């Protein structure tokens, strides 16, 4: 049985730049443009010069893209 301390809540997990690119397939330049357009999740501040994205928000964004494809949009 897993120890509670070793449990990782993937939906609260934060990914940084290159990991976001690997997870979504969206390169940084396209990601920043989509953020400015309001069509990609905004990053959360992690420090003075670092940001990250919640996996749960990236999953929701990906699910919406799949739904758009399914509907033919």
N, C-alpha and C positions, 0 to 999 in steps of 0.2 A: 504494500500500500504506500502511496506517495506521501511524503512529508509535506505538510502545508507550506513550510518555508521554501521548499524547492518548486512549488507550483508557480508557473508563469502564466499570467493572464495576457494572452496574445492580443486582446482587443485594447489593452492599455499600453501595449508595447509601442515604443517610439522608434521610428527609423530616420536616419539622417540621409543627406543628399544622394550619395551613390547607391545606398541600399534602396531608397525610394525609386531610383531609376531602374534598378534590377527588379524590384517588386512590380512596378507598373509598366515598364518598358518605355517610359517617357523621359527623354533626356532633359537636363537642367534648363536649357534655353526654352524649350517648349513648355516645360512645367512653369517657369516664371511668367511666360506670356499668358498661359491659361489662368494662373493665379490673378494676374492683373485684369483679365477678362471676367473673373468670377466663376470660371468653369472648372477649377481644381481646388481642392481643400487648401485653406491657408495654413501655413506652418505655425507651430507653437514655439514661443521663445524658450530656449533651454539655458541660455546664459547671455552674456553681453554680446557675443558674436556668433552664437550658434542657435540653430533652429532644428526642429524635427517635425515629423508628421505622425499622427496616431494611425496605427494599423487599421483600427475600426473605421476611421474616416476614409482611408484609402480603399478599404474593402467596399464601403458604400459607394464610392465614386466608380470603382470598377463594376460593381453590380448594375449601376445606372447605365454605364456604357453598354454592357451586355444587353440590358433591357431595350435600349435604343436600337441596337442592332436587330434584336428580335422583332421589334415593331417596324423595322425597315426605315428608320429615320437616319 
